Amino acid sequence: MVAARPELILASASPRRLALLNQIGVEPDHLIPADVDETPLKNEIPRKLAARLAHTKALAAQHKARQTGIGDNALVLGGDTVVAVGRRILPKAEMLDDAAASLRLLSGRSHRVFTSICLLNPSGGSKRRVVETRLRFKRLSNAEVDAYLASGEWEGKAGGYAIQGIAGAFVIKLQGSFHAVMGLPLYETVQLLRSENYPIEFNWLNSTSGI
């Protein structure tokens, strides 16, 4: 007898994370965004902030799911992305001034993106990964900064940019995972899901995607 596929809850409202899961043939059974305080703790370094928030979001989504009577036996996947210059953590840009300040700080400089994922199983166990990606931006002109801000692409993005969009043209060098910068490291996500016997390849056989 073949064991039933475990349900999967994605603890995120991010369309990018959902699209990346879909890219590897995974369709979550439930989307349960987790609204948590993302303020860094005193002296918290970027890597630890990303790891803590991914875990906190997964726990919050698991709790919310069980309160509503769903997902008692589900896996819960949470994630978070932090952009940093040295130990300085850049905000998720909600205001134009935040995005402008981040872009001017990143202009012509190297920075790091830490993306953490956390997978909770029904028994309360958790598995976590943090992926570090190093990037360098070209020197941005005032006209480029102003035009990018006018595009609105920066809204809600860590560090005030979206690498999968216009800002991809700013990147001179990238060392690490492109998909992690988008919000979900695919290799590490697959490894965590497989470790909990989630059948990653189940939908590949019927995939209609093409290149």
C-alpha positions in Angstrom: 0.0 0.0 0.0 1.4 3.4 -1.0 1.5 6.0 1.8 -0.7 9.1 1.2 1.1 12.2 0.2 1.5 14.5 3.2 -0.3 17.9 2.9 1.9 20.9 2.6 1.2 24.4 4.0 3.1 27.4 2.7 3.5 30.0 5.4 3.7 32.9 3.0 1.6 35.2 0.9 4.5 35.8 -1.5 3.6 35.1 -5.1 7.3 34.6 -5.8 7.7 31.7 -3.3 4.5 30.1 -4.6 5.8 30.4 -8.2 9.1 28.9 -7.3 7.5 25.9 -5.6 5.3 25.5 -8.7 8.5 25.6 -10.8 9.7 22.4 -9.1 6.3 20.7 -9.4 5.0 21.4 -5.9 1.5 22.8 -5.3 0.9 23.6 -1.6 -2.4 22.4 -0.2 -2.9 25.5 1.8 -1.5 29.1 1.8 -1.4 30.5 5.3 0.4 33.8 5.5 2.1 34.4 8.9 2.0 38.0 10.2 4.9 38.3 12.6 7.0 41.1 13.9 10.1 41.2 11.7 12.1 43.7 13.8 15.6 42.5 14.4 16.5 41.8 18.0 19.3 43.8 19.6 22.7 42.9 18.1 21.0 40.2 15.9 23.1 39.4 12.9 21.4 39.0 9.4 21.9 35.2 9.2 20.2 34.6 12.6 17.4 37.0 11.8 16.5 35.2 8.6 16.6 31.8 10.4 14.5 33.0 13.4 11.9 34.6 11.1 11.5 31.6 8.9 11.0 29.4 12.0 8.6 31.9 13.6 6.5 32.2 10.4 6.3 28.4 10.1 5.2 28.1 13.7 2.6 30.8 13.4 1.1 29.2 10.2 1.0 25.8 11.9 -0.8 27.3 14.9 -3.3 29.1 12.7 -4.0 26.0 10.6 -4.7 23.9 13.7 -7.0 26.5 15.1 -9.1 26.3 12.0 -9.1 22.5 11.9 -6.8 21.9 8.9 -3.3 20.6 8.5 -3.1 18.5 11.6 -0.9 16.1 9.7 0.7 18.6 7.3 4.2 19.8 6.7 4.6 23.6 7.1 7.2 25.5 5.0 8.2 29.0 6.1 10.8 31.3 4.6 12.4 34.7 5.0 14.9 36.8 3.1 17.3 39.3 4.7 19.5 41.7 2.7 22.6 43.1 4.4 25.6 45.3 3.9 28.1 44.0 6.4 26.1 43.7 9.6 23.6 46.4 8.6 20.2 44.9 7.8 18.3 46.6 5.1 14.5 46.9 5.5 11.7 45.4 3.4 10.9 48.6 1.6 7.4 49.8 2.2 8.0 53.5 1.7 9.7 55.3 -1.2 12.4 56.8 1.1 13.3 53.3 2.4 13.8 52.0 -1.1 15.8 55.0 -2.2 18.1 54.8 0.8 18.7 51.1 0.1 19.4 51.5 -3.6 21.9 54.3 -2.9 23.6 52.2 -0.3 23.8 49.2 -2.6 25.0 51.2 -5.6 28.5 50.1 -6.6 28.9 47.9 -3.6 28.8 44.2 -2.6 26.1 42.9 -0.3 24.8 39.6 1.0 21.3 38.0 0.9 20.4 35.4 3.5 17.4 33.3 2.7 16.3 30.8 5.4 13.7 28.1 5.0 12.2 26.0 7.8 10.1 22.9 7.5 7.9 21.7 10.4 6.6 18.2 10.6 3.3 17.3 12.4 5.1 15.9 15.4 6.8 19.3 16.1 10.2 18.6 14.6 11.8 21.3 12.5 14.6 21.3 9.8 16.2 24.5 8.7 18.6 25.8 6.1 20.1 29.2 5.6 21.5 30.1 2.1 23.9 33.0 1.7 24.3 34.7 -1.7 26.8 37.4 -2.4 26.0 40.1 -5.0 27.6 43.2 -6.4 25.6 46.0 -7.9 26.9 48.4 -10.6 27.2 52.0 -9.7 23.7 53.4 -10.2 23.1 56.9 -11.7 20.6 59.2 -10.2 18.4 58.7 -13.3 18.5 54.9 -12.8 17.5 55.2 -9.2 14.7 57.6 -9.9 13.4 55.4 -12.8 13.5 52.3 -10.7 11.7 53.9 -7.8 9.0 55.1 -10.3 8.5 51.5 -11.5 7.2 50.5 -8.1 9.0 47.1 -8.4 10.7 47.8 -5.0 7.5 47.7 -3.0 7.7 45.1 -0.2 11.0 43.8 -1.3 13.9 43.1 1.0 16.6 45.6 0.2 14.3 47.6 -2.0 14.8 45.5 -5.2 13.6 42.4 -7.1 16.3 40.5 -8.8 13.9 38.7 -11.1 12.7 42.1 -12.5 14.3 45.3 -13.7 16.9 45.2 -11.0 18.5 42.1 -12.5 20.3 44.6 -14.8 22.0 46.1 -11.8 23.8 42.9 -10.8 27.4 42.7 -11.9 28.2 39.5 -10.0 26.3 36.8 -8.1 27.8 34.0 -6.1 25.3 31.6 -4.6 21.6 31.0 -5.4 19.6 33.2 -7.7 16.4 31.6 -6.6 17.3 32.2 -2.9 17.6 35.9 -3.7 14.1 35.7 -5.2 12.9 34.1 -1.9 13.2 30.3 -2.1 16.4 28.3 -2.6 15.2 25.4 -4.8 17.9 22.8 -4.1 17.6 23.2 -0.3 13.8 23.2 -0.4 13.8 19.9 -2.4 16.2 18.3 0.1 14.1 19.3 3.1 10.8 18.1 1.5 12.4 14.8 0.5 13.7 14.3 4.0 10.1 14.2 5.2 9.1 11.8 2.4 7.3 14.4 0.4 7.1 13.0 -3.2 8.8 15.8 -5.1 8.7 14.0 -8.4 5.0 13.2 -8.3 3.9 16.0 -10.6 7.0 15.9 -12.8 5.6 13.0 -14.8 2.6 15.1 -15.9 4.4 18.4 -16.3 3.5 20.4 -19.3 6.1 23.1 -18.8 8.6 23.7 -21.6 11.6 25.8 -22.2 
